[in-house]
Amino acid sequence: MVVLELHVQPGAKRTEFAGKHGERIKVRLAAPAHEGRANDALVEFLADHYRVPRRNVTIASGAHSRAKRVIIERP
């Protein structure tokens, strides 16, 4: 299991890791923060990066915040 402390910036030009924001890893998302699109894009991005199914990526806290804790279950 991997636990990530993230700072998410929705509405960016492209989806990518962007260094650090304080103690958190910064992730820029091309998706807007509207109707859960940014959260869906984050789950898809992390699942692809860690090569796990989307169901193995869970936003544990911060679903309505830029500061998120994400859990990735490795098979």
N, CA, C, O and CB atoms as a CASP TS submission, in Angstrom:
PFRMAT TS
TARGET T0000
AUTHOR 0000-0000-0000
METHOD Language model
MODEL 1
PARENT N/A
ATOM      1  N   MET     1       0.853  -1.180   0.000  1.00  0.00           N
ATOM      2  CA  MET     1       0.000   0.000   0.000  1.00  0.00           C
ATOM      3  C   MET     1       0.898   1.243   0.000  1.00  0.00           C
ATOM      4  O   MET     1       1.891   1.311   0.725  1.00  0.00           O
ATOM      5  CB  MET     1      -0.970  -0.002   1.236  1.00  0.00           C
ATOM      6  N   VAL     2       0.526   2.218  -0.828  1.00  0.00           N
ATOM      7  CA  VAL     2       1.222   3.491  -0.919  1.00  0.00           C
ATOM      8  C   VAL     2       0.244   4.582  -0.507  1.00  0.00           C
ATOM      9  O   VAL     2      -0.887   4.615  -0.991  1.00  0.00           O
ATOM     10  CB  VAL     2       1.783   3.740  -2.363  1.00  0.00           C
ATOM     11  N   VAL     3       0.669   5.478   0.385  1.00  0.00           N
ATOM     12  CA  VAL     3      -0.161   6.605   0.793  1.00  0.00           C
ATOM     13  C   VAL     3       0.525   7.876   0.299  1.00  0.00           C
ATOM     14  O   VAL     3       1.687   8.132   0.615  1.00  0.00           O
ATOM     15  CB  VAL     3      -0.376   6.633   2.359  1.00  0.00           C
ATOM     16  N   LEU     4      -0.213   8.670  -0.482  1.00  0.00           N
ATOM     17  CA  LEU     4       0.332   9.908  -1.030  1.00  0.00           C
ATOM     18  C   LEU     4      -0.375  11.109  -0.419  1.00  0.00           C
ATOM     19  O   LEU     4      -1.601  11.130  -0.310  1.00  0.00           O
ATOM     20  CB  LEU     4       0.199   9.929  -2.563  1.00  0.00           C
ATOM     21  N   GLU     5       0.401  12.100  -0.025  1.00  0.00           N
ATOM     22  CA  GLU     5      -0.131  13.382   0.430  1.00  0.00           C
ATOM     23  C   GLU     5       0.059  14.346  -0.739  1.00  0.00           C
ATOM     24  O   GLU     5       1.191  14.684  -1.088  1.00  0.00           O
ATOM     25  CB  GLU     5       0.593  13.900   1.762  1.00  0.00           C
ATOM     26  N   LEU     6      -1.043  14.789  -1.342  1.00  0.00           N
ATOM     27  CA  LEU     6      -0.976  15.562  -2.574  1.00  0.00           C
ATOM     28  C   LEU     6      -1.558  16.956  -2.413  1.00  0.00           C
ATOM     29  O   LEU     6      -2.437  17.198  -1.586  1.00  0.00           O
ATOM     30  CB  LEU     6      -1.695  14.836  -3.677  1.00  0.00           C
ATOM     31  N   HIS     7      -1.036  17.868  -3.235  1.00  0.00           N
ATOM     32  CA  HIS     7      -1.660  19.173  -3.457  1.00  0.00           C
ATOM     33  C   HIS     7      -2.048  19.171  -4.929  1.00  0.00           C
ATOM     34  O   HIS     7      -1.185  19.060  -5.799  1.00  0.00           O
ATOM     35  CB  HIS     7      -0.684  20.400  -3.083  1.00  0.00           C
ATOM     36  N   VAL     8      -3.341  19.291  -5.211  1.00  0.00           N
ATOM     37  CA  VAL     8      -3.853  19.159  -6.570  1.00  0.00           C
ATOM     38  C   VAL     8      -4.240  20.520  -7.126  1.00  0.00           C
ATOM     39  O   VAL     8      -4.915  21.306  -6.460  1.00  0.00           O
ATOM     40  CB  VAL     8      -5.056  18.208  -6.607  1.00  0.00           C
ATOM     41  N   GLN     9      -3.807  20.789  -8.350  1.00  0.00           N
ATOM     42  CA  GLN     9      -4.136  22.036  -9.039  1.00  0.00           C
ATOM     43  C   GLN     9      -4.968  21.690 -10.279  1.00  0.00           C
ATOM     44  O   GLN     9      -4.404  21.331 -11.312  1.00  0.00           O
ATOM     45  CB  GLN     9      -2.833  22.834  -9.431  1.00  0.00           C
ATOM     46  N   PRO    10      -6.293  21.791 -10.192  1.00  0.00           N
ATOM     47  CA  PRO    10      -7.134  21.506 -11.361  1.00  0.00           C
ATOM     48  C   PRO    10      -7.104  22.646 -12.368  1.00  0.00           C
ATOM     49  O   PRO    10      -6.734  23.772 -12.036  1.00  0.00           O
ATOM     50  CB  PRO    10      -8.572  21.242 -10.926  1.00  0.00           C
ATOM     51  N   GLY    11      -7.498  22.344 -13.601  1.00  0.00           N
ATOM     52  CA  GLY    11      -7.586  23.363 -14.640  1.00  0.00           C
ATOM     53  C   GLY    11      -6.251  23.755 -15.246  1.00  0.00           C
ATOM     54  O   GLY    11      -6.143  24.832 -15.832  1.00  0.00           O
ATOM     55  N   ALA    12      -5.230  22.913 -15.123  1.00  0.00           N
ATOM     56  CA  ALA    12      -3.912  23.204 -15.691  1.00  0.00           C
ATOM     57  C   ALA    12      -3.902  22.873 -17.186  1.00  0.00           C
ATOM     58  O   ALA    12      -4.857  22.295 -17.705  1.00  0.00           O
ATOM     59  CB  ALA    12      -2.806  22.404 -14.950  1.00  0.00           C
ATOM     60  N   LYS    13      -2.831  23.237 -17.863  1.00  0.00           N
ATOM     61  CA  LYS    13      -2.724  22.939 -19.297  1.00  0.00           C
ATOM     62  C   LYS    13      -2.581  21.454 -19.560  1.00  0.00           C
ATOM     63  O   LYS    13      -3.099  20.940 -20.552  1.00  0.00           O
ATOM     64  CB  LYS    13      -1.546  23.675 -19.901  1.00  0.00           C
ATOM     65  N   ARG    14      -1.872  20.757 -18.664  1.00  0.00           N
ATOM     66  CA  ARG    14      -1.699  19.309 -18.834  1.00  0.00           C
ATOM     67  C   ARG    14      -1.643  18.637 -17.471  1.00  0.00           C
ATOM     68  O   ARG    14      -1.406  19.284 -16.451  1.00  0.00           O
ATOM     69  CB  ARG    14      -0.414  18.993 -19.647  1.00  0.00           C
ATOM     70  N   THR    15      -1.864  17.345 -17.471  1.00  0.00           N
ATOM     71  CA  THR    15      -1.824  16.558 -16.243  1.00  0.00           C
ATOM     72  C   THR    15      -0.404  16.053 -16.051  1.00  0.00           C
ATOM     73  O   THR    15       0.165  15.398 -16.925  1.00  0.00           O
ATOM     74  CB  THR    15      -2.843  15.372 -16.288  1.00  0.00           C
ATOM     75  N   GLU    16       0.169  16.378 -14.860  1.00  0.00           N
ATOM     76  CA  GLU    16       1.552  15.995 -14.601  1.00  0.00           C
ATOM     77  C   GLU    16       1.898  16.184 -13.128  1.00  0.00           C
ATOM     78  O   GLU    16       1.224  16.918 -12.405  1.00  0.00           O
ATOM     79  CB  GLU    16       2.509  16.810 -15.480  1.00  0.00           C
ATOM     80  N   PHE    17       2.967  15.504 -12.697  1.00  0.00           N
ATOM     81  CA  PHE    17       3.553  15.797 -11.398  1.00  0.00           C
ATOM     82  C   PHE    17       4.323  17.103 -11.550  1.00  0.00           C
ATOM     83  O   PHE    17       4.945  17.340 -12.585  1.00  0.00           O
ATOM     84  CB  PHE    17       4.483  14.624 -10.893  1.00  0.00           C
ATOM     85  N   ALA    18       4.284  17.951 -10.523  1.00  0.00           N
ATOM     86  CA  ALA    18       4.891  19.280 -10.637  1.00  0.00           C
ATOM     87  C   ALA    18       5.721  19.635  -9.413  1.00  0.00           C
ATOM     88  O   ALA    18       5.663  20.768  -8.935  1.00  0.00           O
ATOM     89  CB  ALA    18       3.815  20.332 -10.846  1.00  0.00           C
ATOM     90  N   GLY    19       6.483  18.696  -8.908  1.00  0.00           N
ATOM     91  CA  GLY    19       7.365  18.994  -7.779  1.00  0.00           C
ATOM     92  C   GLY    19       6.657  18.893  -6.443  1.00  0.00           C
ATOM     93  O   GLY    19       5.817  18.018  -6.229  1.00  0.00           O
ATOM     94  N   LYS    20       7.011  19.803  -5.547  1.00  0.00           N
ATOM     95  CA  LYS    20       6.447  19.776  -4.202  1.00  0.00           C
ATOM     96  C   LYS    20       5.740  21.088  -3.901  1.00  0.00           C
ATOM     97  O   LYS    20       6.059  22.137  -4.461  1.00  0.00           O
ATOM     98  CB  LYS    20       7.542  19.506  -3.159  1.00  0.00           C
ATOM     99  N   HIS    21       4.773  20.997  -3.002  1.00  0.00           N
ATOM    100  CA  HIS    21       4.062  22.162  -2.469  1.00  0.00           C
ATOM    101  C   HIS    21       4.094  21.995  -0.958  1.00  0.00           C
ATOM    102  O   HIS    21       3.240  21.314  -0.389  1.00  0.00           O
ATOM    103  CB  HIS    21       2.564  22.278  -3.030  1.00  0.00           C
ATOM    104  N   GLY    22       5.067  22.609  -0.311  1.00  0.00           N
ATOM    105  CA  GLY    22       5.281  22.352   1.116  1.00  0.00           C
ATOM    106  C   GLY    22       5.775  20.926   1.291  1.00  0.00           C
ATOM    107  O   GLY    22       6.785  20.538   0.705  1.00  0.00           O
ATOM    108  N   GLU    23       5.075  20.160   2.082  1.00  0.00           N
ATOM    109  CA  GLU    23       5.431  18.755   2.317  1.00  0.00           C
ATOM    110  C   GLU    23       4.672  17.805   1.390  1.00  0.00           C
ATOM    111  O   GLU    23       4.882  16.594   1.450  1.00  0.00           O
ATOM    112  CB  GLU    23       5.155  18.383   3.769  1.00  0.00           C
ATOM    113  N   ARG    24       3.808  18.327   0.549  1.00  0.00           N
ATOM    114  CA  ARG    24       2.980  17.497  -0.331  1.00  0.00           C
ATOM    115  C   ARG    24       3.545  17.463  -1.746  1.00  0.00           C
ATOM    116  O   ARG    24       4.272  18.365  -2.162  1.00  0.00           O
ATOM    117  CB  ARG    24       1.538  18.016  -0.356  1.00  0.00           C
ATOM    118  N   ILE    25       3.197  16.408  -2.475  1.00  0.00           N
ATOM    119  CA  ILE    25       3.547  16.294  -3.886  1.00  0.00           C
ATOM    120  C   ILE    25       2.497  17.069  -4.669  1.00  0.00           C
ATOM    121  O   ILE    25       1.298  16.888  -4.459  1.00  0.00           O
ATOM    122  CB  ILE    25       3.625  14.788  -4.353  1.00  0.00           C
ATOM    123  N   LYS    26       2.949  17.929  -5.569  1.00  0.00           N
ATOM    124  CA  LYS    26       2.015  18.727  -6.363  1.00  0.00           C
ATOM    125  C   LYS    26       1.679  17.996  -7.653  1.00  0.00           C
ATOM    126  O   LYS    26       2.565  17.500  -8.351  1.00  0.00           O
ATOM    127  CB  LYS    26       2.603  20.122  -6.670  1.00  0.00           C
ATOM    128  N   VAL    27       0.379  17.935  -7.964  1.00  0.00           N
ATOM    129  CA  VAL    27      -0.099  17.328  -9.205  1.00  0.00           C
ATOM    130  C   VAL    27      -0.964  18.355  -9.919  1.00  0.00           C
ATOM    131  O   VAL    27      -1.925  18.876  -9.353  1.00  0.00           O
ATOM    132  CB  VAL    27      -0.899  16.001  -8.932  1.00  0.00           C
ATOM    133  N   ARG    28      -0.614  18.639 -11.162  1.00  0.00           N
ATOM    134  CA  ARG    28      -1.447  19.506 -12.000  1.00  0.00           C
ATOM    135  C   ARG    28      -2.378  18.615 -12.805  1.00  0.00           C
ATOM    136  O   ARG    28      -1.961  17.595 -13.355  1.00  0.00           O
ATOM    137  CB  ARG    28      -0.574  20.415 -12.943  1.00  0.00           C
ATOM    138  N   LEU    29      -3.656  19.014 -12.870  1.00  0.00           N
ATOM    139  CA  LEU    29      -4.654  18.245 -13.613  1.00  0.00           C
ATOM    140  C   LEU    29      -5.273  19.123 -14.686  1.00  0.00           C
ATOM    141  O   LEU    29      -5.626  20.274 -14.428  1.00  0.00           O
ATOM    142  CB  LEU    29      -5.748  17.689 -12.667  1.00  0.00           C
ATOM    143  N   ALA    30      -5.405  18.576 -15.894  1.00  0.00           N
ATOM    144  CA  ALA    30      -6.032  19.304 -16.988  1.00  0.00           C
ATOM    145  C   ALA    30      -7.538  19.418 -16.779  1.00  0.00           C
ATOM    146  O   ALA    30      -8.167  20.328 -17.319  1.00  0.00           O
ATOM    147  CB  ALA    30      -5.734  18.620 -18.319  1.00  0.00           C
ATOM    148  N   ALA    31      -8.116  18.524 -16.015  1.00  0.00           N
ATOM    149  CA  ALA    31      -9.562  18.523 -15.782  1.00  0.00           C
ATOM    150  C   ALA    31      -9.955  19.664 -14.840  1.00  0.00           C
ATOM    151  O   ALA    31      -9.199  20.023 -13.938  1.00  0.00           O
ATOM    152  CB  ALA    31     -10.016  17.166 -15.197  1.00  0.00           C
ATOM    153  N   PRO    32     -11.148  20.229 -15.062  1.00  0.00           N
ATOM    154  CA  PRO    32     -11.624  21.298 -14.166  1.00  0.00           C
ATOM    155  C   PRO    32     -12.145  20.725 -12.848  1.00  0.00           C
ATOM    156  O   PRO    32     -12.501  19.550 -12.764  1.00  0.00           O
ATOM    157  CB  PRO    32     -12.734  22.120 -14.853  1.00  0.00           C
ATOM    158  N   ALA    33     -12.181  21.567 -11.832  1.00  0.00           N
ATOM    159  CA  ALA    33     -12.731  21.161 -10.533  1.00  0.00           C
ATOM    160  C   ALA    33     -14.237  21.382 -10.556  1.00  0.00           C
ATOM    161  O   ALA    33     -14.757  22.271  -9.882  1.00  0.00           O
ATOM    162  CB  ALA    33     -12.068  21.959  -9.355  1.00  0.00           C
ATOM    163  N   HIS    34     -14.918  20.576 -11.327  1.00  0.00           N
ATOM    164  CA  HIS    34     -16.367  20.723 -11.507  1.00  0.00           C
ATOM    165  C   HIS    34     -16.994  19.341 -11.586  1.00  0.00           C
ATOM    166  O   HIS    34     -16.591  18.521 -12.411  1.00  0.00           O
ATOM    167  CB  HIS    34     -16.699  21.556 -12.787  1.00  0.00           C
ATOM    168  N   GLU    35     -17.970  19.080 -10.739  1.00  0.00           N
ATOM    169  CA  GLU    35     -18.719  17.822 -10.728  1.00  0.00           C
ATOM    170  C   GLU    35     -17.820  16.591 -10.611  1.00  0.00           C
ATOM    171  O   GLU    35     -18.111  15.554 -11.207  1.00  0.00           O
ATOM    172  CB  GLU    35     -19.552  17.717 -11.981  1.00  0.00           C
ATOM    173  N   GLY    36     -16.734  16.700  -9.848  1.00  0.00           N
ATOM    174  CA  GLY    36     -15.871  15.549  -9.598  1.00  0.00           C
ATOM    175  C   GLY    36     -14.931  15.185 -10.733  1.00  0.00           C
ATOM    176  O   GLY    36     -14.259  14.155 -10.670  1.00  0.00           O
ATOM    177  N   ARG    37     -14.872  16.006 -11.765  1.00  0.00           N
ATOM    178  CA  ARG    37     -14.006  15.674 -12.910  1.00  0.00           C
ATOM    179  C   ARG    37     -12.536  15.631 -12.530  1.00  0.00           C
ATOM    180  O   ARG    37     -11.798  14.766 -13.002  1.00  0.00           O
ATOM    181  CB  ARG    37     -14.207  16.682 -14.028  1.00  0.00           C
ATOM    182  N   ALA    38     -12.106  16.554 -11.683  1.00  0.00           N
ATOM    183  CA  ALA    38     -10.697  16.572 -11.274  1.00  0.00           C
ATOM    184  C   ALA    38     -10.354  15.330 -10.451  1.00  0.00           C
ATOM    185  O   ALA    38      -9.283  14.750 -10.629  1.00  0.00           O
ATOM    186  CB  ALA    38     -10.386  17.847 -10.463  1.00  0.00           C
ATOM    187  N   ASN    39     -11.240  14.921  -9.563  1.00  0.00           N
ATOM    188  CA  ASN    39     -10.988  13.703  -8.780  1.00  0.00           C
ATOM    189  C   ASN    39     -10.914  12.482  -9.680  1.00  0.00           C
ATOM    190  O   ASN    39     -10.044  11.631  -9.499  1.00  0.00           O
ATOM    191  CB  ASN    39     -12.080  13.505  -7.721  1.00  0.00           C
ATOM    192  N   ASP    40     -11.817  12.386 -10.647  1.00  0.00           N
ATOM    193  CA  ASP    40     -11.780  11.264 -11.592  1.00  0.00           C
ATOM    194  C   ASP    40     -10.480  11.266 -12.388  1.00  0.00           C
ATOM    195  O   ASP    40      -9.872  10.216 -12.598  1.00  0.00           O
ATOM    196  CB  ASP    40     -12.984  11.324 -12.550  1.00  0.00           C
ATOM    197  N   ALA    41     -10.058  12.450 -12.831  1.00  0.00           N
ATOM    198  CA  ALA    41      -8.811  12.559 -13.590  1.00  0.00           C
ATOM    199  C   ALA    41      -7.613  12.186 -12.720  1.00  0.00           C
ATOM    200  O   ALA    41      -6.671  11.554 -13.199  1.00  0.00           O
ATOM    201  CB  ALA    41      -8.642  13.985 -14.145  1.00  0.00           C
ATOM    202  N   LEU    42      -7.643  12.572 -11.451  1.00  0.00           N
ATOM    203  CA  LEU    42      -6.553  12.231 -10.538  1.00  0.00           C
ATOM    204  C   LEU    42      -6.453  10.723 -10.355  1.00  0.00           C
ATOM    205  O   LEU    42      -5.360  10.161 -10.427  1.00  0.00           O
ATOM    206  CB  LEU    42      -6.755  12.915  -9.180  1.00  0.00           C
ATOM    207  N   VAL    43      -7.570  10.072 -10.121  1.00  0.00           N
ATOM    208  CA  VAL    43      -7.578   8.615  -9.947  1.00  0.00           C
ATOM    209  C   VAL    43      -7.049   7.937 -11.205  1.00  0.00           C
ATOM    210  O   VAL    43      -6.233   7.020 -11.116  1.00  0.00           O
ATOM    211  CB  VAL    43      -9.005   8.107  -9.620  1.00  0.00           C
ATOM    212  N   GLU    44      -7.498   8.372 -12.360  1.00  0.00           N
ATOM    213  CA  GLU    44      -7.045   7.782 -13.623  1.00  0.00           C
ATOM    214  C   GLU    44      -5.546   8.003 -13.832  1.00  0.00           C
ATOM    215  O   GLU    44      -4.831   7.083 -14.231  1.00  0.00           O
ATOM    216  CB  GLU    44      -7.833   8.376 -14.801  1.00  0.00           C
ATOM    217  N   PHE    45      -5.072   9.220 -13.563  1.00  0.00           N
ATOM    218  CA  PHE    45      -3.652   9.551 -13.722  1.00  0.00           C
ATOM    219  C   PHE    45      -2.781   8.683 -12.812  1.00  0.00           C
ATOM    220  O   PHE    45      -1.779   8.123 -13.257  1.00  0.00           O
ATOM    221  CB  PHE    45      -3.412  11.042 -13.417  1.00  0.00           C
ATOM    222  N   LEU    46      -3.167   8.572 -11.532  1.00  0.00           N
ATOM    223  CA  LEU    46      -2.362   7.788 -10.584  1.00  0.00           C
ATOM    224  C   LEU    46      -2.422   6.292 -10.894  1.00  0.00           C
ATOM    225  O   LEU    46      -1.418   5.592 -10.766  1.00  0.00           O
ATOM    226  CB  LEU    46      -2.839   8.040  -9.149  1.00  0.00           C
ATOM    227  N   ALA    47      -3.587   5.804 -11.297  1.00  0.00           N
ATOM    228  CA  ALA    47      -3.713   4.385 -11.664  1.00  0.00           C
ATOM    229  C   ALA    47      -2.800   4.067 -12.844  1.00  0.00           C
ATOM    230  O   ALA    47      -2.142   3.026 -12.858  1.00  0.00           O
ATOM    231  CB  ALA    47      -5.187   4.033 -12.012  1.00  0.00           C
ATOM    232  N   ASP    48      -2.757   4.946 -13.821  1.00  0.00           N
ATOM    233  CA  ASP    48      -1.899   4.747 -14.986  1.00  0.00           C
ATOM    234  C   ASP    48      -0.426   4.831 -14.585  1.00  0.00           C
ATOM    235  O   ASP    48       0.381   4.006 -15.013  1.00  0.00           O
ATOM    236  CB  ASP    48      -2.219   5.788 -16.078  1.00  0.00           C
ATOM    237  N   HIS    49      -0.077   5.819 -13.771  1.00  0.00           N
ATOM    238  CA  HIS    49       1.315   5.997 -13.348  1.00  0.00           C
ATOM    239  C   HIS    49       1.823   4.795 -12.542  1.00  0.00           C
ATOM    240  O   HIS    49       2.941   4.329 -12.761  1.00  0.00           O
ATOM    241  CB  HIS    49       1.451   7.276 -12.516  1.00  0.00           C
ATOM    242  N   TYR    50       1.013   4.302 -11.624  1.00  0.00           N
ATOM    243  CA  TYR    50       1.421   3.184 -10.764  1.00  0.00           C
ATOM    244  C   TYR    50       1.057   1.826 -11.351  1.00  0.00           C
ATOM    245  O   TYR    50       1.337   0.789 -10.750  1.00  0.00           O
ATOM    246  CB  TYR    50       0.787   3.326  -9.397  1.00  0.00           C
ATOM    247  N   ARG    51       0.431   1.836 -12.528  1.00  0.00           N
ATOM    248  CA  ARG    51       0.057   0.606 -13.245  1.00  0.00           C
ATOM    249  C   ARG    51      -0.796  -0.322 -12.390  1.00  0.00           C
ATOM    250  O   ARG    51      -0.502  -1.507 -12.233  1.00  0.00           O
ATOM    251  CB  ARG    51       1.307  -0.133 -13.706  1.00  0.00           C
ATOM    252  N   VAL    52      -1.854   0.254 -11.848  1.00  0.00           N
ATOM    253  CA  VAL    52      -2.833  -0.515 -11.074  1.00  0.00           C
ATOM    254  C   VAL    52      -4.221  -0.195 -11.635  1.00  0.00           C
ATOM    255  O   VAL    52      -4.398   0.835 -12.285  1.00  0.00           O
ATOM    256  CB  VAL    52      -2.745  -0.180  -9.527  1.00  0.00           C
ATOM    257  N   PRO    53      -5.197  -1.055 -11.394  1.00  0.00           N
ATOM    258  CA  PRO    53      -6.567  -0.732 -11.807  1.00  0.00           C
ATOM    259  C   PRO    53      -7.092   0.484 -11.040  1.00  0.00           C
ATOM    260  O   PRO    53      -6.662   0.753  -9.919  1.00  0.00           O
ATOM    261  CB  PRO    53      -7.498  -1.944 -11.585  1.00  0.00           C
ATOM    262  N   ARG    54      -8.015   1.206 -11.651  1.00  0.00           N
ATOM    263  CA  ARG    54      -8.590   2.404 -10.996  1.00  0.00           C
ATOM    264  C   ARG    54      -9.208   2.063  -9.644  1.00  0.00           C
ATOM    265  O   ARG    54      -9.176   2.882  -8.725  1.00  0.00           O
ATOM    266  CB  ARG    54      -9.656   3.051 -11.901  1.00  0.00           C
ATOM    267  N   ARG    55      -9.765   0.871  -9.514  1.00  0.00           N
ATOM    268  CA  ARG    55     -10.415   0.487  -8.251  1.00  0.00           C
ATOM    269  C   ARG    55      -9.417   0.391  -7.101  1.00  0.00           C
ATOM    270  O   ARG    55      -9.823   0.365  -5.939  1.00  0.00           O
ATOM    271  CB  ARG    55     -11.137  -0.849  -8.416  1.00  0.00           C
ATOM    272  N   ASN    56      -8.112   0.338  -7.405  1.00  0.00           N
ATOM    273  CA  ASN    56      -7.084   0.256  -6.375  1.00  0.00           C
ATOM    274  C   ASN    56      -6.614   1.626  -5.891  1.00  0.00           C
ATOM    275  O   ASN    56      -5.769   1.714  -5.000  1.00  0.00           O
ATOM    276  CB  ASN    56      -5.910  -0.523  -6.893  1.00  0.00           C
ATOM    277  N   VAL    57      -7.160   2.696  -6.475  1.00  0.00           N
ATOM    278  CA  VAL    57      -6.795   4.065  -6.095  1.00  0.00           C
ATOM    279  C   VAL    57      -7.991   4.696  -5.384  1.00  0.00           C
ATOM    280  O   VAL    57      -9.078   4.785  -5.955  1.00  0.00           O
ATOM    281  CB  VAL    57      -6.368   4.916  -7.351  1.00  0.00           C
ATOM    282  N   THR    58      -7.792   5.134  -4.144  1.00  0.00           N
ATOM    283  CA  THR    58      -8.868   5.681  -3.334  1.00  0.00           C
ATOM    284  C   THR    58      -8.461   7.043  -2.776  1.00  0.00           C
ATOM    285  O   THR    58      -7.371   7.196  -2.224  1.00  0.00           O
ATOM    286  CB  THR    58      -9.236   4.713  -2.192  1.00  0.00           C
ATOM    287  N   ILE    59      -9.342   8.023  -2.924  1.00  0.00           N
ATOM    288  CA  ILE    59      -9.126   9.315  -2.280  1.00  0.00           C
ATOM    289  C   ILE    59      -9.653   9.174  -0.854  1.00  0.00           C
ATOM    290  O   ILE    59     -10.862   9.180  -0.624  1.00  0.00           O
ATOM    291  CB  ILE    59      -9.845  10.503  -3.065  1.00  0.00           C
ATOM    292  N   ALA    60      -8.727   9.045   0.101  1.00  0.00           N
ATOM    293  CA  ALA    60      -9.094   8.792   1.496  1.00  0.00           C
ATOM    294  C   ALA    60      -9.586  10.046   2.200  1.00  0.00           C
ATOM    295  O   ALA    60     -10.463   9.970   3.060  1.00  0.00           O
ATOM    296  CB  ALA    60      -7.914   8.218   2.250  1.00  0.00           C
ATOM    297  N   SER    61      -9.029  11.203   1.843  1.00  0.00           N
ATOM    298  CA  SER    61      -9.492  12.455   2.427  1.00  0.00           C
ATOM    299  C   SER    61      -9.212  13.593   1.464  1.00  0.00           C
ATOM    300  O   SER    61      -8.289  13.523   0.652  1.00  0.00           O
ATOM    301  CB  SER    61      -8.816  12.716   3.792  1.00  0.00           C
ATOM    302  N   GLY    62     -10.019  14.645   1.561  1.00  0.00           N
ATOM    303  CA  GLY    62      -9.829  15.819   0.734  1.00  0.00           C
ATOM    304  C   GLY    62     -10.550  15.780  -0.595  1.00  0.00           C
ATOM    305  O   GLY    62     -10.103  16.413  -1.551  1.00  0.00           O
ATOM    306  N   ALA    63     -11.648  15.059  -0.684  1.00  0.00           N
ATOM    307  CA  ALA    63     -12.373  14.946  -1.953  1.00  0.00           C
ATOM    308  C   ALA    63     -12.845  16.301  -2.468  1.00  0.00           C
ATOM    309  O   ALA    63     -13.000  16.480  -3.676  1.00  0.00           O
ATOM    310  CB  ALA    63     -13.567  14.018  -1.793  1.00  0.00           C
ATOM    311  N   HIS    64     -13.075  17.259  -1.568  1.00  0.00           N
ATOM    312  CA  HIS    64     -13.537  18.590  -1.965  1.00  0.00           C
ATOM    313  C   HIS    64     -12.494  19.664  -1.656  1.00  0.00           C
ATOM    314  O   HIS    64     -12.830  20.829  -1.447  1.00  0.00           O
ATOM    315  CB  HIS    64     -14.852  18.923  -1.259  1.00  0.00           C
ATOM    316  N   SER    65     -11.222  19.252  -1.631  1.00  0.00           N
ATOM    317  CA  SER    65     -10.131  20.144  -1.269  1.00  0.00           C
ATOM    318  C   SER    65      -8.950  19.919  -2.205  1.00  0.00           C
ATOM    319  O   SER    65      -8.861  18.877  -2.854  1.00  0.00           O
ATOM    320  CB  SER    65      -9.710  19.929   0.199  1.00  0.00           C
ATOM    321  N   ARG    66      -8.061  20.873  -2.276  1.00  0.00           N
ATOM    322  CA  ARG    66      -6.836  20.686  -3.061  1.00  0.00           C
ATOM    323  C   ARG    66      -5.848  19.770  -2.331  1.00  0.00           C
ATOM    324  O   ARG    66      -5.047  19.088  -2.969  1.00  0.00           O
ATOM    325  CB  ARG    66      -6.177  22.049  -3.355  1.00  0.00           C
ATOM    326  N   ALA    67      -5.904  19.754  -1.015  1.00  0.00           N
ATOM    327  CA  ALA    67      -5.039  18.883  -0.212  1.00  0.00           C
ATOM    328  C   ALA    67      -5.725  17.530  -0.080  1.00  0.00           C
ATOM    329  O   ALA    67      -6.799  17.424   0.513  1.00  0.00           O
ATOM    330  CB  ALA    67      -4.742  19.508   1.202  1.00  0.00           C
ATOM    331  N   LYS    68      -5.104  16.507  -0.630  1.00  0.00           N
ATOM    332  CA  LYS    68      -5.715  15.170  -0.645  1.00  0.00           C
ATOM    333  C   LYS    68      -4.762  14.121  -0.109  1.00  0.00           C
ATOM    334  O   LYS    68      -3.542  14.246  -0.217  1.00  0.00           O
ATOM    335  CB  LYS    68      -6.151  14.796  -2.060  1.00  0.00           C
ATOM    336  N   ARG    69      -5.345  13.085   0.471  1.00  0.00           N
ATOM    337  CA  ARG    69      -4.606  11.885   0.857  1.00  0.00           C
ATOM    338  C   ARG    69      -5.153  10.771  -0.014  1.00  0.00           C
ATOM    339  O   ARG    69      -6.354  10.500  -0.007  1.00  0.00           O
ATOM    340  CB  ARG    69      -4.749  11.553   2.410  1.00  0.00           C
ATOM    341  N   VAL    70      -4.268  10.124  -0.767  1.00  0.00           N
ATOM    342  CA  VAL    70      -4.691   9.079  -1.696  1.00  0.00           C
ATOM    343  C   VAL    70      -3.992   7.776  -1.306  1.00  0.00           C
ATOM    344  O   VAL    70      -2.797   7.756  -1.012  1.00  0.00           O
ATOM    345  CB  VAL    70      -4.365   9.473  -3.181  1.00  0.00           C
ATOM    346  N   ILE    71      -4.763   6.699  -1.312  1.00  0.00           N
ATOM    347  CA  ILE    71      -4.233   5.375  -1.006  1.00  0.00           C
ATOM    348  C   ILE    71      -4.218   4.543  -2.283  1.00  0.00           C
ATOM    349  O   ILE    71      -5.221   4.462  -2.993  1.00  0.00           O
ATOM    350  CB  ILE    71      -5.073   4.675   0.104  1.00  0.00           C
ATOM    351  N   ILE    72      -3.079   3.930  -2.567  1.00  0.00           N
ATOM    352  CA  ILE    72      -2.954   3.072  -3.740  1.00  0.00           C
ATOM    353  C   ILE    72      -2.626   1.673  -3.247  1.00  0.00           C
ATOM    354  O   ILE    72      -1.588   1.448  -2.624  1.00  0.00           O
ATOM    355  CB  ILE    72      -1.859   3.601  -4.735  1.00  0.00           C
ATOM    356  N   GLU    73      -3.514   0.744  -3.530  1.00  0.00           N
ATOM    357  CA  GLU    73      -3.323  -0.658  -3.144  1.00  0.00           C
ATOM    358  C   GLU    73      -2.587  -1.365  -4.284  1.00  0.00           C
ATOM    359  O   GLU    73      -3.052  -1.368  -5.424  1.00  0.00           O
ATOM    360  CB  GLU    73      -4.703  -1.364  -2.830  1.00  0.00           C
ATOM    361  N   ARG    74      -1.456  -1.954  -3.973  1.00  0.00           N
ATOM    362  CA  ARG    74      -0.698  -2.710  -4.975  1.00  0.00           C
ATOM    363  C   ARG    74      -1.188  -4.157  -4.963  1.00  0.00           C
ATOM    364  O   ARG    74      -1.308  -4.755  -3.893  1.00  0.00           O
ATOM    365  CB  ARG    74       0.848  -2.637  -4.696  1.00  0.00           C
ATOM    366  N   PRO    75      -1.473  -4.729  -6.135  1.00  0.00           N
ATOM    367  CA  PRO    75      -1.934  -6.142  -6.168  1.00  0.00           C
ATOM    368  C   PRO    75      -0.835  -7.108  -5.796  1.00  0.00           C
ATOM    369  O   PRO    75      -1.058  -8.319  -5.776  1.00  0.00           O
ATOM    370  CB  PRO    75      -2.464  -6.502  -7.553  1.00  0.00           C
TER
END
